[in-house]
Amino acid sequence: MSRLEQKKAEALLIEMAEAGEAEGVKAAPAAGARTEESDASGRTPLLLALLGGHVAVARALVGAGAGPGAQDDRDGSAWLVTGFTGVTGGVEMMRAVLPPEPDQTLRNRFGGTALIPAAERGHVPYVRGRVAGGVDGGGPRQRPRGGARSSRR
């Protein structure tokens, strides 16, 4: 397979993931598409599937080896986006994508973890599911990259 053919397959995978086309996504790796390829904003097919709430696509991508830790140019990742459970399918999406021990050190561009937006939005099943799975919602407070210092100490 030429590099041009691979790039076309990867561009198609990104489009199908964003559109929620699970069958096309399942076939893409056989056509030469890498699941960790990203669009111009650094969003992987898995992140696009999560943002669209496409659970079947997310499952297919994870089954093909996609990882939830890759961050886009706004520091979003599948692990962090699952905190926005009203958008991403909630606990079902969380169980479809996250490894048993997700990287809790990942922070979004505001310095928050996935549990913060979930708790703020009242997504109790998600928060309970993560806490029951051993995720610690605390941890050291970090100033986000490029962000202002908090007045709280």
C-alpha positions as CSV (number, residue, x, y, z in Angstrom):
1,M,0.0,0.0,0.0
2,S,1.3,3.4,-0.9
3,R,1.5,6.3,1.6
4,L,-1.1,8.1,-0.5
5,E,-3.6,5.2,-0.2
6,Q,-3.0,5.0,3.5
7,K,-3.6,8.8,4.0
8,K,-6.9,8.4,2.0
9,A,-8.0,5.5,4.2
10,E,-7.2,7.5,7.3
11,A,-9.1,10.6,6.1
12,L,-12.1,8.3,5.4
13,L,-11.8,6.8,8.8
14,I,-11.9,10.2,10.4
15,E,-15.0,11.1,8.4
16,M,-16.7,7.9,9.2
17,A,-15.9,8.1,12.9
18,E,-17.3,11.7,13.1
19,A,-20.4,10.6,11.1
20,G,-21.1,7.6,13.3
21,E,-20.6,5.0,10.5
22,A,-19.7,1.9,12.6
23,E,-19.4,-0.6,9.8
24,G,-17.1,1.6,7.8
25,V,-15.0,2.2,10.8
26,K,-14.7,-1.5,11.4
27,A,-13.4,-2.0,7.9
28,A,-11.0,0.9,7.9
29,P,-8.0,-0.8,9.6
30,A,-8.0,-3.6,7.0
31,A,-7.9,-0.8,4.3
32,G,-4.7,0.5,5.9
33,A,-6.0,3.3,8.2
34,R,-4.3,3.8,11.5
35,T,-6.7,4.4,14.4
36,E,-4.3,6.9,16.0
37,E,-4.3,9.2,13.0
38,S,-5.8,12.7,13.7
39,D,-7.5,15.5,11.9
40,A,-6.1,19.1,11.5
41,S,-7.1,19.8,15.1
42,G,-5.4,16.7,16.5
43,R,-8.7,14.9,17.1
44,T,-8.4,11.1,16.7
45,P,-11.3,9.1,15.3
46,L,-12.0,7.9,18.8
47,L,-12.3,11.4,20.1
48,L,-14.6,12.4,17.2
49,A,-16.8,9.3,17.9
50,L,-17.0,10.4,21.6
51,L,-17.9,13.9,20.7
52,G,-20.6,12.7,18.5
53,G,-21.9,10.2,21.0
54,H,-21.3,7.2,18.7
55,V,-21.0,4.3,21.1
56,A,-20.8,1.6,18.4
57,V,-18.1,3.5,16.6
58,A,-16.1,4.0,19.8
59,R,-16.3,0.3,20.6
60,A,-15.1,-0.6,17.1
61,L,-12.2,1.8,17.4
62,V,-11.1,0.5,20.8
63,G,-11.4,-3.0,19.5
64,A,-9.1,-2.0,16.7
65,G,-6.5,-0.7,19.2
66,A,-7.4,3.0,19.5
67,G,-6.3,4.4,22.9
68,P,-8.2,7.0,24.9
69,G,-5.2,9.1,26.0
70,A,-4.2,10.9,22.8
71,Q,-4.9,14.7,23.3
72,D,-5.9,17.1,20.6
73,D,-4.6,20.7,20.2
74,R,-7.1,21.9,22.9
75,D,-5.9,19.2,25.3
76,G,-9.0,17.1,25.0
77,S,-8.9,13.3,24.9
78,A,-11.3,10.4,25.0
79,W,-10.6,10.0,28.7
80,L,-11.3,13.7,29.4
81,V,-14.3,14.0,27.1
82,T,-16.1,11.1,28.8
83,G,-16.6,13.6,31.7
84,F,-19.1,15.4,29.4
85,T,-21.4,12.5,29.7
86,G,-24.5,14.3,28.5
87,V,-22.8,14.6,25.1
88,T,-21.0,11.3,24.9
89,G,-23.4,8.6,25.9
90,G,-22.7,8.5,29.6
91,V,-21.8,5.4,31.5
92,E,-22.3,3.2,28.4
93,M,-19.7,5.2,26.5
94,M,-17.4,5.3,29.5
95,R,-17.4,1.5,29.7
96,A,-17.0,1.1,26.0
97,V,-13.8,3.2,25.8
98,L,-11.9,3.5,29.0
99,P,-9.3,1.0,30.1
100,P,-9.6,-0.3,33.7
101,E,-7.0,2.2,34.8
102,P,-7.3,5.4,32.7
103,D,-4.5,8.0,32.9
104,Q,-5.7,10.2,35.7
105,T,-2.9,12.6,35.2
106,L,-4.5,14.0,32.0
107,R,-5.9,17.5,32.4
108,N,-7.9,19.5,29.9
109,R,-6.9,23.0,28.9
110,F,-8.5,24.4,32.1
111,G,-6.5,22.0,34.3
112,G,-9.5,19.8,35.2
113,T,-9.9,16.0,35.1
114,A,-12.8,14.1,33.6
115,L,-14.7,13.9,36.9
116,I,-14.9,17.7,37.3
117,P,-17.3,18.5,34.4
118,A,-19.3,15.3,35.1
119,A,-19.8,16.3,38.7
120,E,-20.6,19.9,37.7
121,R,-23.3,18.7,35.3
122,G,-24.8,16.3,37.8
123,H,-23.9,13.1,36.0
124,V,-24.2,11.0,39.1
125,P,-24.0,7.5,37.4
126,Y,-20.8,8.4,35.6
127,V,-19.1,9.8,38.7
128,R,-20.3,6.8,40.8
129,G,-19.1,4.4,38.1
130,R,-15.6,6.0,38.0
131,V,-15.3,6.2,41.8
132,A,-16.5,2.6,42.2
133,G,-13.8,1.7,39.6
134,G,-11.1,3.2,41.8
135,V,-10.7,6.6,40.1
136,D,-9.7,9.4,42.5
137,G,-11.3,12.6,41.6
138,G,-8.7,14.6,43.6
139,G,-5.1,15.0,43.1
140,P,-2.7,17.9,42.9
141,R,-4.1,21.2,41.6
142,Q,-2.3,22.2,38.5
143,R,-2.3,25.5,36.7
144,P,-3.5,24.9,33.1
145,R,-1.0,25.6,30.4
146,G,-1.3,29.3,29.5
147,G,-3.9,29.8,32.2
148,A,-4.0,32.4,34.9
149,R,-3.1,31.4,38.5
150,S,-6.1,30.7,40.7
151,S,-6.6,33.0,43.7
152,R,-7.5,29.9,45.7
153,R,-4.7,28.2,47.5
